[in-house]
Amino acid sequence: MNLHALTNADLHCHSTVSDGACEPEQLAARARAGGVELWALTDHDEVGGVARARAAARAEGLAFLSGVEISVSFAGQVVHIVGLGFDEHDAQLREGLAATRGGREPRAREMAAGLAAVGIRGAYEGALKFVGNPELISRTHFARWLVEAGHCRDVPEVFRRFLTEGKPGFVPHRWASLSDALRWIHGAGGVAVIAHPARYRFTANEELALLTDFKGHGGQAVEVVTGSHSEQDAARFTEVALEFGLLASRGSDFHAPGESRTELGALPHLSGRLSPVWLALQDRVQFPS
């Protein structure tokens, strides 16, 4: 496979190992059906699905990169940093991810208590029905239960009414620092990517600080084309990538059929003006035999 000619890479999606609804093997099959040529599974703060994803990619004839999405606290918000092409057995990386996951269960119980206070009982037990990995219970699992239980029409409504700051089910969590996340990724031989940058509600100065700090800690790439980006967002972050000398990544952020905005492989292509992140990972891409 010629990585310079590759256009359909999908380097951001989630399985049941974190908050996705599909098994890694199902995702590999969807990626193949969607025309994906290079694929990465990027579960939240967890690399437990990477080995299964790698085997499934090989069976589907997909080139593969190891991946993870690390939750980071920055300027009072949660920012996601995707790591690509690392050694998932690296001890420092695994220890860091375990520490980041550690607060999710007590946080989830606090979220359930907040919902109970406004008359929605049984939310913790309900959310558990949607959890593949109890260490990674998240707002998405609560949202799916609230929809199933008839409290909201869909997941976006749940977040608007119950799970964002100031709402009854919102509980903040102290995530990793930006410097820690990049140190873990780089220490394991990977490349760090700012995920879906248009989603963050930063002021211009805060966004500049994020990009500057990210570059200062050795960050190399930004997601330009992703499921939550509009055409205008992609155009804007094309210019950001060029201005800051960042490589460009591409990923659907697929979580579940009927729930995610974009199917695996269905994204627009990156601008030809950009340098794709996968060209910096040529020696770490695992090609199908």
N, C-alpha and C positions, 0 to 999 in steps of 0.2 A: 504494500500500500504506500502510495506517495502522499505523505502528510502535507506537502505544499499544495497539492491539488484537492485536498479534502475540504469540503464545505459544510457537511451536515454532522457536526459534533454536538452532542447533548451532554453537558458536563455538570448537570445539577438536577437531581431528582431524589425522591425519598421512598423508602420501603417500609414494611411493617416493623423493621428493626428500630425505626424512630416513629414518625407520625404519618407515614404513608399507608395506603390501604392495600397495596399489592406486595407480594413476596418478591425478593430480588429476581427470581427466575421469571416471574410474570413481567417484570419491568424490562428485562432483557429481550423477551419476546415482543413486547410492545415497541421497544426501540428499533428492533430489526424490522418490524412491520411498518414503522414510520420512516424507514429509509436512513436511520442513523448509521453512520460509519464508525464513529468513535464515541464511546459511552463511558460515563462515570456515575457510580452511585454515591451520593453525598448525604448520608443520614446525619441528623443533628447530633453532634457531640458523641458519636459512636462509630466505631469501625467494625462492629461485629458482623455486618453483612457483606464486607468486602470480599472475603474468600468465596462465598456463594455467588456473588455477582460476577467475579472473575471467571469462575467455572461456567456460569450460565452464558457469559459473553463469548467464551470460547466455543461453546456448543452452538451458539447462534451465528458464529462467524463474524463477531464484532471485535474491533480493536478496543482496548480497555485501559482506563487509568484508575488507580485507587483514588478515593475521594472521601471527604468529610466536610460538614458545615459546622463551624464552631461559633457559639454564641458569645458575643463580646459586649461589655458595657463601655459606651463612649458618649460623653457629653449628655449623660442622663437618658440615653436611649440604648436599645439593644441593636447592635450591628452584627451582621453575619459575615464571617470570613470563610470562604471555601478553600480547602487545601486539596491539591491535586498531585498525583504522581509520587507519593511518599511511601515509605516502608511502614505498613500498618502494624508491624510487630515492634516498632520502636518503643522502648520502655517509657521514656519521658513523655512522648505523645499520649500513650495509653493512660499513664498516671494523671496527666493534665485533663484529659477528657473525663476520666472517672470523677475527678474532683469537681468539674463543671456540672456533671450530671447529678452530683450528690444532693443538691437542695431541691430537686424536683418533687419528691414525694411529700415532704412537709408543706411545700408551696401548694401542691395540689389539694391537700386537706384544707388549707386556708381558703383556697378558692371555693371549695365546696361549702365551707362554713359561710362565706360571703353570699353565696347563692341561696343557701338555706334561710339566711336572714331576710331575704325578700320572697320567701315562700316556695323556693325550688329545692325540694329535698331529694336526697339520693343521688346527687350529682357525681360524687366520687365513685361510688359503685357503678353508676351508669357509664362514666368515662372509661372505667377499667375494661368494659366489654370491648372497647375499640383499641385497646393497647396490646401491641405485640411484645413490647419490652417494658415491664413495669418501671424500670429505672428512668424511662423517658416519657412518662405521662406528661401531657402538655395541654395547652389551651385548645389545640385542634381536636384532641380526644373529647374534651368537654363539649366543644362546639358540635361535634357529630352526634353526641348523645342528646343535646338540647334540641337539635333538629328532629331526631328520631322520636323524642318524647313530645314533640308538638309545641314546644315553647317558641320556636322561630321557624321561618320558612326555609332558610338556608344558612350556611356557615357565615357569610358576610354579615347577615343580620345579627347573628349571635355576637360576633365581635363588636359590632356597633352598640348593641344594647347592654352587653354583660361583661365583656372580657378585655376592654381597653381601659386605660388609666382613667380613674374617677368613676368607673362602673362597679356594680356589686361583686363581680367575680374576678376582678383584677388584683393580682398580688405581684409586686415586683420581685425580681430575683437578682442576686449578685452573680453576674457571669464572669468569665475570664477577662483579663485585660487584653488590649490590642497587642501589646508587646509580648505577653505570654503566648497568645495564640500563634503569632508569627514565629516565635522561637520554637514552639513545638513542631510546626509544619516544616520549617527550615531544617531543624535538627534531624528530622526524619527524611530529609532529602527531597522535600516537595516544594511546590510553588504556591504562594498565597494569592487569593483573588477576593476583592470586595464584591460581595453578592448584591444583586438588585439595588444598586445605589439610589435609584430614583424613589424608592419606597421610604427612605428616611426623611423625617421632617426637620431637617437641619436648616439653620440660617446659612447664609452664604459664608460667613466666617467659620461656622462650625464644620461645614462641608470642606472648606479649605483646610481646616485643622486636621480633619480625618485623612484627607488625601496626603497632606504633608507628613503626618505622623506615620501613616502606612508606608509611604516611600522611605521615610527615615529608618524604619525598622526592617527594610529590605523587601517590602511588598512589591510585587511585580505586575499584577494584572487586575483588571476590573471587568465585571460582567456588563457588556454593552447591550446584548440582545438576550432578553429573558422573559419569562411568561408574564410578569407584571409590568413590563415596560411598554409604553406606547411607541409609535413610530417617532414621535417628537422626543421621547426620552432616549431612544436609541441614537437619534441624531445628536442630541446634546452630549451624551456620554462617549460618542465617537470623538467629539472635539476634546472632551476632558482627557480621554486616553492619549490622544495625540499631544495635548498640552503638557501632560505630566510624564510622558514617555512610558506609558503603561501598555502592556500587552492586553489583548481583548479576549474575553471569554464569552461563551454562548451556552445557555442551558434553560430548559423549560421550567424548572422548579416544579415538576409534576409530582402530585401527591396521590390523586385518586381520580378514577373515571367519573366524569360528571361534576367534579368539584374543582378541578384545576382549570385555569384559563386556557392553557395550551397543552396539546398532546405532545408526547415525546417525538422529536424529529420535525415538528411542524413550524418551527420558528423561521423568521426571515434570515437571510444570510448576513454575515458581517460585511461591513464596507471593505472594499478592496484597498482602502487607504490604511487599514489597520494591520497590525502584526498579530496573528492568532496565538493564543497562549500555548496551544499544543505543539507549535514549532520549537518552543523552549523545553519541551518534555519528550523529545523524540527518543531519547535513550531510556525513557521510563514507560513508554507505550508498550502494552503487551498485545502482540498481534496474534490473531487466530492461526492455528497451524494449518 
